[in-house]
Amino acid sequence: MTMVLIATALYAAAAVLLWHASARDAVQHRGWIPLAVLAVLFHAETHAEAWRLLQGPDMHLFAALSLVGLGMAALTTAYGAFGRMQALGVVVFPLAALSLLAYHAQGHSDNANELGWRLQLHAWLALLAYATLAVSALLAIFLWAQERALRQRQFHRWLRALPPLTELESLLFRSIAVGFVLLTATLLTGVLFVDDLLGQHLVHKTVLSVLSWLVFGALLLGRWRRGWRGATAVRLTLAAMALLILAFFGSKIVLELVLHRTG
C-alpha cells in the first residue's frame, strides 16, 4: 500500500508542476522529471512485488490496465525529458495513478497466470503496443485541439506548452510507427505461440486487433504515399485505437467481470 500511495503522490505532484509550468509559459521547466521517474519506478515495483508474492505474472484486467498506465507514464516521461511534449504528462500521469489505484483496490488475481516464455513475450509485446498507441491517441487529440484553436484564432495559453504543429504531427506519426511495429509483433507471436487463436473467446480479440492493425497500417501508408495529415490522421488514429481497446479490454471486461473467467 505504501508504494501505491507514494507513486500516486509523485504522479500527482509531477502533473501539478507541469500544469503550473504551462500556465506560466515555462515550457522548459524540468523539476517534474525526477518526480515522474520515481513515480514510474514505484509503480513498476508494485507489480514486481505482486509477482514475487504470486510467483508469476499477474495479467488480469486491472493489472493489465495498470501496466498500460505504467508504459504510458514511462513513454510520456521520455517524450517530455527529450522533447517539447511535456504537456502530455498533465493527462497521462493522473491516468497512470488512477490505473494503479484501481489495481490495488481490486487486489491481485487468485492465481497468477502460469505462462511460458512464449506467451509472456506475446503478452508483453501486446502491453507495449497498447501503451504506445494509447499515447499516440492522446497526441492525436492534442493535435486536433491545437489545429482547432489555431484555425479559430483562439491563442490559448496552453498552446505555448505544445510543440509547433508540424513537430507534434511528426511525433504522432513516429509514435504510431513504433506502435504499429509492436502490434505487428504481437499478432505474429499470437499466431506462432497461442493455441487455437481463432477459437473460444479469442476470436473477437483477434478480429478486432487485426482490424486495428489494418487501420493503423492504412494510415501510415496514406501518410507515406499521399501525405495524409490533420483531421484524417486524427480520425483514423482514434478509430484504430477504439478497435484496439475493444479487442483487449472489452473482451477482458466481459470475460472477467461478467462471465468471471480469466482471459
Secondary structure, DSSP 8 states (H G I E B T S, - for coil): -HHHHHHHHHHHHHHHHHHHHHHTT-TT--THHHHHHHHHHHHHHHHHHHHHHHTS---SHHHHHHHHHHHHHHHHHHHHHHSS-TTHHHHHHHHHHHHHHHHHHH---SS-----HHHHHHHHHHHHHHHHHHHHHHHHHHHHHHHHHHHTT---GGGGGS--HHHHHHHHHHHHHHHHHHHHHHHHHHHHHSTTTTSTTHHHHHHHHHHHHHHHHHHHHHHHHH---HHHHHHHHHHHHHHHHIIIIIHHIIIIIIS----
